[in-house]
Amino acid sequence: QVQLVESGGGVVQPGRSLRLSCAASGFTFSSYGMHWVRQAPGKGLEWVAVISYDGSNKYYADSVKGRFTISRDNSKNTLYLQMNSLRAEDTAVYYCAKDQAWEVGATTDGGFDYWGQGTLVTVSS
Amino acid sequence: DIQMTQSPSSLSASVGDRVTITCRASQGISNYLAWYQQKPGKVPKLLIYAASTLQSGVPSRFSGSGSGTDFTLTISSLQPEDVATYYCQKYNSAPPTFGPGTKVDIK
């Protein structure tokens, strides 16, 4: 069965860095786009970043552009999110999610069909 | 970027009621629209994609419709286990923006 397991969350001071990982199993990881989505405490879902199936295309939310970097290692079935210059407003549960397509907009048969359990990132001094 | 809005922001209905949630895109997105359910303390779950295609395993009381800029999610007979926040999402291009959510509870 499909599993997505995030790790790397924790408490970090403002301005510092953190790297999240998402280990995937149960599907052909290299065939699908992958996303990071976050949810601040008591708030709605905020899409953060996407990487296409082969890593050739990446897009970011304006709120993280220039600070966060998404990457993937298809040989290790792992997705990453490098988060630099962290701010208090980055505090959230971070989910990795599998796209039904190889990249956003490629097909109407899209959407995020599997989600990890999430990892909490708290940015506080 | 295309903005997504939802209405109402919350609703309270009785068990067995028909519930309708509306989602609107600021520009046309054809049928590149998904609906998610997030129960309290749980991970979001894909309910519907391509505006009206039910994800495998989702009860048939859920249905979606619409195209272009206006979309609806309908629960034909509300059940206690449907208490959740529902989000729409457009995915015709990046960014795949979510709507602000509609919280549904039982009256």
Chai-1 contact restraints between the chains, C-beta under 6 A:
chainA,res_idxA,chainB,res_idxB,connection_type,confidence,min_distance_angstrom,max_distance_angstrom,comment,restraint_id
A,G44,B,P100,contact,1.0,0.0,6.0,A-B,restraint_1
A,G44,B,G101,contact,1.0,0.0,6.0,A-B,restraint_2
A,L45,B,Y87,contact,1.0,0.0,6.0,A-B,restraint_3
A,L45,B,F98,contact,1.0,0.0,6.0,A-B,restraint_4
A,W47,B,P95,contact,1.0,0.0,6.0,A-B,restraint_5
A,W47,B,P96,contact,1.0,0.0,6.0,A-B,restraint_6
A,V50,B,A94,contact,1.0,0.0,6.0,A-B,restraint_7
A,Y59,B,A94,contact,1.0,0.0,6.0,A-B,restraint_8
A,A61,B,P95,contact,1.0,0.0,6.0,A-B,restraint_9
A,V104,B,Y91,contact,1.0,0.0,6.0,A-B,restraint_10
A,V104,B,A94,contact,1.0,0.0,6.0,A-B,restraint_11
A,V104,B,P96,contact,1.0,0.0,6.0,A-B,restraint_12
A,G105,B,N92,contact,1.0,0.0,6.0,A-B,restraint_13
A,G105,B,S93,contact,1.0,0.0,6.0,A-B,restraint_14
A,T108,B,N31,contact,1.0,0.0,6.0,A-B,restraint_15
A,T108,B,Y32,contact,1.0,0.0,6.0,A-B,restraint_16
A,T108,B,A50,contact,1.0,0.0,6.0,A-B,restraint_17
A,D109,B,A50,contact,1.0,0.0,6.0,A-B,restraint_18
A,G110,B,Y91,contact,1.0,0.0,6.0,A-B,restraint_19
A,G111,B,A34,contact,1.0,0.0,6.0,A-B,restraint_20
A,G111,B,L46,contact,1.0,0.0,6.0,A-B,restraint_21
A,G111,B,Y49,contact,1.0,0.0,6.0,A-B,restraint_22
A,D113,B,L46,contact,1.0,0.0,6.0,A-B,restraint_23
A,W115,B,V43,contact,1.0,0.0,6.0,A-B,restraint_24
A,W115,B,P44,contact,1.0,0.0,6.0,A-B,restraint_25
